[in-house]
Amino acid sequence: MGMVKKLSKTGTSYSVILDKTLMQLLSITPDTLLEVKTDGKSLILTPIVQPERDDSALDPKFQAALAKSKRKFGTAYKRLAE
């Protein structure tokens, strides 16, 4: 038998809390995107592996502008992404 979980109320929705041990087993972090599917009886969560982004291939002027933007607005970007 697997792990038994109960839904938790989160605002107007419900969520399943993933324990640290389970996240480590799956090699996922809070930033990992998960694909959610169902077969009609089960819920299937699959981590989406995204390729590493290579900023060194970007134009140096764009890199500088990106770095400046992250410094100035990084906190706002994170809040918008939530």
OpenMM code with the backbone's topology and positions (N, CA, C; nanometers):
from openmm import Vec3, app, unit

residues = "MET GLY MET VAL LYS LYS LEU SER LYS THR GLY THR SER TYR SER VAL ILE LEU ASP LYS THR LEU MET GLN LEU LEU SER ILE THR PRO ASP THR LEU LEU GLU VAL LYS THR ASP GLY LYS SER LEU ILE LEU THR PRO ILE VAL GLN PRO GLU ARG ASP ASP SER ALA LEU ASP PRO LYS PHE GLN ALA ALA LEU ALA LYS SER LYS ARG LYS PHE GLY THR ALA TYR LYS ARG LEU ALA GLU".split()
positions = [
    Vec3(0.0846, -0.1181, 0.0000),
    Vec3(0.0000, 0.0000, 0.0000),
    Vec3(0.0884, 0.1235, 0.0000),
    Vec3(0.0482, 0.2246, -0.0737),
    Vec3(0.1246, 0.3480, -0.0814),
    Vec3(0.0926, 0.4427, 0.0328),
    Vec3(0.1344, 0.5633, 0.0164),
    Vec3(0.1125, 0.6684, 0.1139),
    Vec3(-0.0345, 0.7133, 0.1097),
    Vec3(-0.0926, 0.7435, 0.2243),
    Vec3(-0.2301, 0.7929, 0.2305),
    Vec3(-0.2251, 0.9424, 0.2595),
    Vec3(-0.2941, 1.0205, 0.1778),
    Vec3(-0.2954, 1.1662, 0.1924),
    Vec3(-0.4389, 1.2151, 0.1996),
    Vec3(-0.4572, 1.3282, 0.2641),
    Vec3(-0.5873, 1.3929, 0.2731),
    Vec3(-0.5743, 1.5303, 0.2084),
    Vec3(-0.6791, 1.5749, 0.1402),
    Vec3(-0.6762, 1.7074, 0.0782),
    Vec3(-0.6754, 1.8163, 0.1854),
    Vec3(-0.6028, 1.9238, 0.1570),
    Vec3(-0.5966, 2.0390, 0.2461),
    Vec3(-0.6643, 2.1570, 0.1786),
    Vec3(-0.7404, 2.2340, 0.2542),
    Vec3(-0.8071, 2.3536, 0.2009),
    Vec3(-0.7011, 2.4612, 0.1796),
    Vec3(-0.6981, 2.5174, 0.0586),
    Vec3(-0.6046, 2.6236, 0.0233),
    Vec3(-0.6852, 2.7323, -0.0472),
    Vec3(-0.7239, 2.8355, 0.0265),
    Vec3(-0.8091, 2.9392, -0.0320),
    Vec3(-0.9428, 2.8791, -0.0702),
    Vec3(-0.9796, 2.8923, -0.1974),
    Vec3(-1.1056, 2.8341, -0.2447),
    Vec3(-1.0828, 2.7003, -0.3149),
    Vec3(-0.9602, 2.6487, -0.3067),
    Vec3(-0.9248, 2.5222, -0.3715),
    Vec3(-0.8789, 2.4218, -0.2669),
    Vec3(-0.8392, 2.3050, -0.3141),
    Vec3(-0.7847, 2.2008, -0.2281),
    Vec3(-0.6511, 2.1561, -0.2848),
    Vec3(-0.5616, 2.1110, -0.1968),
    Vec3(-0.4294, 2.0708, -0.2422),
    Vec3(-0.3859, 1.9418, -0.1727),
    Vec3(-0.2887, 1.8763, -0.2337),
    Vec3(-0.2242, 1.7597, -0.1752),
    Vec3(-0.0842, 1.8042, -0.1368),
    Vec3(-0.0468, 1.7831, -0.0134),
    Vec3(0.0855, 1.8226, 0.0345),
    Vec3(0.1841, 1.7094, 0.0083),
    Vec3(0.2934, 1.7418, -0.0596),
    Vec3(0.3984, 1.6434, -0.0864),
    Vec3(0.5078, 1.6572, 0.0189),
    Vec3(0.5358, 1.5501, 0.0900),
    Vec3(0.6401, 1.5508, 0.1921),
    Vec3(0.7773, 1.5675, 0.1291),
    Vec3(0.8706, 1.6192, 0.2085),
    Vec3(1.0068, 1.6401, 0.1618),
    Vec3(1.0679, 1.5086, 0.1108),
    Vec3(1.0425, 1.4004, 0.1819),
    Vec3(1.0970, 1.2698, 0.1433),
    Vec3(1.0485, 1.2286, 0.0049),
    Vec3(0.9197, 1.2482, -0.0222),
    Vec3(0.8635, 1.2143, -0.1526),
    Vec3(0.9232, 1.3023, -0.2618),
    Vec3(0.9405, 1.4309, -0.2325),
    Vec3(1.0001, 1.5226, -0.3305),
    Vec3(1.1439, 1.4833, -0.3607),
    Vec3(1.2178, 1.4439, -0.2579),
    Vec3(1.3559, 1.3998, -0.2792),
    Vec3(1.3589, 1.2719, -0.3624),
    Vec3(1.2677, 1.1797, -0.3360),
    Vec3(1.2601, 1.0548, -0.4110),
    Vec3(1.2372, 1.0820, -0.5593),
    Vec3(1.1540, 1.1814, -0.5899),
    Vec3(1.1230, 1.2167, -0.7285),
    Vec3(1.2205, 1.3186, -0.7876),
    Vec3(1.3147, 1.3653, -0.7063),
    Vec3(1.4115, 1.4682, -0.7485),
    Vec3(1.3393, 1.5927, -0.8000),
    Vec3(1.2387, 1.6395, -0.7234),
    Vec3(1.1677, 1.7610, -0.7601),
    Vec3(1.1828, 1.8647, -0.6503),
    Vec3(1.1604, 1.9896, -0.6868),
    Vec3(1.1649, 2.1022, -0.5940),
    Vec3(1.0313, 2.1759, -0.6037),
    Vec3(1.0086, 2.2745, -0.5168),
    Vec3(0.8849, 2.3531, -0.5293),
    Vec3(0.8726, 2.4241, -0.6645),
    Vec3(0.9831, 2.4427, -0.7353),
    Vec3(0.9807, 2.5093, -0.8658),
    Vec3(0.9564, 2.4139, -0.9829),
    Vec3(0.9577, 2.2833, -0.9571),
    Vec3(0.9383, 2.1853, -1.0635),
    Vec3(0.7942, 2.1905, -1.1152),
    Vec3(0.7799, 2.2002, -1.2466),
    Vec3(0.6470, 2.1946, -1.3064),
    Vec3(0.6008, 2.0492, -1.3086),
    Vec3(0.4730, 2.0271, -1.2788),
    Vec3(0.4174, 1.8927, -1.2788),
    Vec3(0.3027, 1.8850, -1.3784),
    Vec3(0.3053, 1.7828, -1.4625),
    Vec3(0.1930, 1.7571, -1.5528),
    Vec3(0.0900, 1.6788, -1.4725),
    Vec3(-0.0364, 1.7219, -1.4776),
    Vec3(-0.1440, 1.6561, -1.4041),
    Vec3(-0.2357, 1.5879, -1.5045),
    Vec3(-0.2509, 1.4558, -1.4889),
    Vec3(-0.3381, 1.3779, -1.5776),
    Vec3(-0.4250, 1.2883, -1.4911),
    Vec3(-0.5278, 1.2355, -1.5534),
    Vec3(-0.6114, 1.1369, -1.4867),
    Vec3(-0.6525, 1.0308, -1.5874),
    Vec3(-0.6730, 0.9101, -1.5358),
    Vec3(-0.7268, 0.8028, -1.6201),
    Vec3(-0.8740, 0.7819, -1.5881),
    Vec3(-0.9315, 0.8741, -1.5133),
    Vec3(-1.0710, 0.8652, -1.4725),
    Vec3(-1.0886, 0.8096, -1.3326),
    Vec3(-0.9846, 0.7414, -1.2826),
    Vec3(-0.9903, 0.6847, -1.1472),
    Vec3(-0.8725, 0.7281, -1.0615),
    Vec3(-0.7620, 0.7603, -1.1261),
    Vec3(-0.6402, 0.7973, -1.0546),
    Vec3(-0.5901, 0.9326, -1.1022),
    Vec3(-0.5214, 0.9999, -1.0135),
    Vec3(-0.4564, 1.1258, -1.0465),
    Vec3(-0.3092, 1.0949, -1.0695),
    Vec3(-0.2543, 1.1430, -1.1799),
    Vec3(-0.1153, 1.1132, -1.2151),
    Vec3(-0.0380, 1.2433, -1.2257),
    Vec3(0.0636, 1.2598, -1.1410),
    Vec3(0.1504, 1.3773, -1.1429),
    Vec3(0.2854, 1.3348, -1.1980),
    Vec3(0.3315, 1.4028, -1.3028),
    Vec3(0.4589, 1.3690, -1.3651),
    Vec3(0.5454, 1.4938, -1.3734),
    Vec3(0.6671, 1.4899, -1.3158),
    Vec3(0.7560, 1.6064, -1.3263),
    Vec3(0.7898, 1.6350, -1.4723),
    Vec3(0.7918, 1.7613, -1.5074),
    Vec3(0.8303, 1.8032, -1.6418),
    Vec3(0.9765, 1.8458, -1.6351),
    Vec3(1.0602, 1.7758, -1.7087),
    Vec3(1.2032, 1.8070, -1.7105),
    Vec3(1.2263, 1.9111, -1.8187),
    Vec3(1.2727, 2.0269, -1.7760),
    Vec3(1.2995, 2.1346, -1.8707),
    Vec3(1.4496, 2.1441, -1.8939),
    Vec3(1.4911, 2.1668, -2.0179),
    Vec3(1.6340, 2.1797, -2.0450),
    Vec3(1.6905, 2.3038, -1.9750),
    Vec3(1.8149, 2.2930, -1.9329),
    Vec3(1.8824, 2.4070, -1.8710),
    Vec3(1.8948, 2.5200, -1.9719),
    Vec3(1.8697, 2.6414, -1.9273),
    Vec3(1.8811, 2.7574, -2.0153),
    Vec3(2.0249, 2.8074, -2.0130),
    Vec3(2.0810, 2.8317, -2.1287),
    Vec3(2.2190, 2.8791, -2.1406),
    Vec3(2.2174, 3.0269, -2.1758),
    Vec3(2.2233, 3.1133, -2.0713),
    Vec3(2.2218, 3.2575, -2.0939),
    Vec3(2.3482, 3.3073, -2.1633),
    Vec3(2.4548, 3.2261, -2.1629),
    Vec3(2.5794, 3.2712, -2.2259),
    Vec3(2.5649, 3.2824, -2.3774),
    Vec3(2.4634, 3.2161, -2.4339),
    Vec3(2.4426, 3.2226, -2.5785),
    Vec3(2.3687, 3.3503, -2.6188),
    Vec3(2.3211, 3.4272, -2.5212),
    Vec3(2.2478, 3.5505, -2.5504),
    Vec3(2.3437, 3.6650, -2.5810),
    Vec3(2.2942, 3.7609, -2.6544),
    Vec3(2.3700, 3.8818, -2.6850),
    Vec3(2.4136, 3.9494, -2.5541),
    Vec3(2.5385, 3.9946, -2.5423),
    Vec3(2.5880, 4.0568, -2.4187),
    Vec3(2.5043, 4.1769, -2.3729),
    Vec3(2.4543, 4.2573, -2.4670),
    Vec3(2.3711, 4.3718, -2.4283),
    Vec3(2.2392, 4.3237, -2.3674),
    Vec3(2.1846, 4.2185, -2.4255),
    Vec3(2.0605, 4.1624, -2.3725),
    Vec3(2.0848, 4.1017, -2.2352),
    Vec3(2.1991, 4.0322, -2.2171),
    Vec3(2.2346, 3.9744, -2.0869),
    Vec3(2.2401, 4.0825, -1.9803),
    Vec3(2.3017, 4.1958, -2.0135),
    Vec3(2.3137, 4.3058, -1.9181),
    Vec3(2.1755, 4.3619, -1.8833),
    Vec3(2.0913, 4.3791, -1.9838),
    Vec3(1.9560, 4.4307, -1.9603),
    Vec3(1.8744, 4.3319, -1.8766),
    Vec3(1.8899, 4.2025, -1.9039),
    Vec3(1.8191, 4.0998, -1.8291),
    Vec3(1.8633, 4.0998, -1.6822),
    Vec3(1.9929, 4.1083, -1.6590),
    Vec3(2.0457, 4.1116, -1.5226),
    Vec3(1.9943, 4.2343, -1.4475),
    Vec3(1.9931, 4.3504, -1.5138),
    Vec3(1.9442, 4.4733, -1.4514),
    Vec3(1.7959, 4.4609, -1.4174),
    Vec3(1.7194, 4.4034, -1.5091),
    Vec3(1.5762, 4.3840, -1.4873),
    Vec3(1.5515, 4.2902, -1.3697),
    Vec3(1.6293, 4.1813, -1.3603),
    Vec3(1.6137, 4.0857, -1.2498),
    Vec3(1.6462, 4.1519, -1.1157),
    Vec3(1.7515, 4.2340, -1.1128),
    Vec3(1.7875, 4.3031, -0.9889),
    Vec3(1.6767, 4.3981, -0.9456),
    Vec3(1.6235, 4.4724, -1.0411),
    Vec3(1.5266, 4.5766, -1.0096),
    Vec3(1.3863, 4.5204, -0.9823),
    Vec3(1.3459, 4.4201, -1.0607),
    Vec3(1.2080, 4.3725, -1.0530),
    Vec3(1.1942, 4.2246, -1.0160),
    Vec3(1.3040, 4.1604, -0.9723),
    Vec3(1.3020, 4.0165, -0.9437),
    Vec3(1.1920, 3.9740, -0.8485),
    Vec3(1.1728, 4.0488, -0.7405),
    Vec3(1.0698, 4.0147, -0.6424),
    Vec3(0.9309, 4.0229, -0.7055),
    Vec3(0.9078, 4.1257, -0.7836),
    Vec3(0.7776, 4.1410, -0.8506),
    Vec3(0.7550, 4.0272, -0.9507),
    Vec3(0.8588, 3.9876, -1.0240),
    Vec3(0.8463, 3.8765, -1.1193),
    Vec3(0.8042, 3.7487, -1.0463),
    Vec3(0.8662, 3.7218, -0.9303),
    Vec3(0.8337, 3.6004, -0.8538),
    Vec3(0.6887, 3.6040, -0.8075),
    Vec3(0.6436, 3.7194, -0.7587),
    Vec3(0.5039, 3.7311, -0.7119),
    Vec3(0.4065, 3.7133, -0.8273),
    Vec3(0.4389, 3.7686, -0.9443),
    Vec3(0.3520, 3.7537, -1.0600),
    Vec3(0.3435, 3.6083, -1.1064),
    Vec3(0.4522, 3.5349, -1.0884),
    Vec3(0.4564, 3.3963, -1.1341),
    Vec3(0.3741, 3.3033, -1.0446),
    Vec3(0.3418, 3.3463, -0.9237),
    Vec3(0.2664, 3.2606, -0.8310),
    Vec3(0.1216, 3.2495, -0.8663),
] * unit.nanometer
topology = app.Topology()
chain = topology.addChain("A")
for resn in residues:
    res = topology.addResidue(resn, chain)
    for name in ("N", "CA", "C"):
        topology.addAtom(name, app.Element.getBySymbol(name[0]), res)
